[in-house]
Amino acid sequence: MFVPLSIWVIYACVIRGPYSGKVVGVAFAAGALTHVLLFLGYGLFKSEVIGSAGLLVYAAVIGFTPIILAALGSRFFKPELLRPVPVQ
């Protein structure tokens, strides 16, 4: 289900929309890295390195990862690429 939705998002944002491929690529990379970090936390929980409370705190902190990565990634783009432009 994620693959067709991802293809549609790429089509809507890059091909038909106002964003460049770089901007959408950074967004997808931030999402992928966040999922890897979430899986890492679950692995730590399953191996009993952290407990239930630790996993809860870990997940809450990791929840801010896409915002932080987007802020860091936006420094590599011109500001005009980040603002949507009206479609004629």
N, C-alpha and C positions, 0 to 999 in steps of 0.2 A: 504494500500500500504506500510505503514511503517513496519508492522509486517513481511511480507515476505522478505523485504529488510533487516531487522534486523537479521532475521534468516540466510539469505545468508551471511551477514557480519560476524556473529559469526562462521559459518561454514568455511568461507574463512580465517579468522584470527586465530581462535583457533584450529579447527580440522585439517585443511589442511595447515595452515600457521604457522609462527614462534612465534606467541605471546601466552602468557599464558592466562588462563581464567581471572586471576586477572587484568591484564592490560586492557583487553577488557571490563571487568566489571567496572573498574574505568572510562573508556571512555564513556560507556553508562550512568553511574551515573552522570557524568559531563554534558552530554547532557540533561538528564532528569531534573536535577536541573536548568539548564539554561532555559529550557522551562517553568518550574514553575515560575521562576523569570520574564520571559517575560509576562506570564499570569497575574502575580501580577501587573506589570506595566500597563497592559491594564485595569485591574480592578480599579486601582487608577485613571486612565484617565476617565473611565466610571462613577465613583463616583465623578468626578470633584475635586479630591484632587490635581491633577496636570493637567496642560494644554497641549496644542499641543507641545509647545517648550519643556516642561518638559518631555513629553513622548519621544520625539526625542532624548534628551540628555540621558535619562534613557536607551533607547534601544541601543544607541551607547556604553554606558558604559557596559551594560550587554553583548554586543557582545564579550567582552574580557573575559567573565567568563569561557568558556571552556578552554582557554589557561591557565588562572590562576589556575583553578582546576586541570588541567593536571600536571602543575608544582608542585603543592602541593602533588598530588597523587603519582607522580614519586619518591618522597622521601621515600616512603614505599616499593619500589622495588629495587632489585639488578640491577645495571646498565646493566649487560649482558642480562637481561630479556627484556629490552627496545629496544635493537638492533636486527633487523631482521637477521636471519641466513639463509644461502643458503639452498634451498630444494634440496635434492639429487634426 
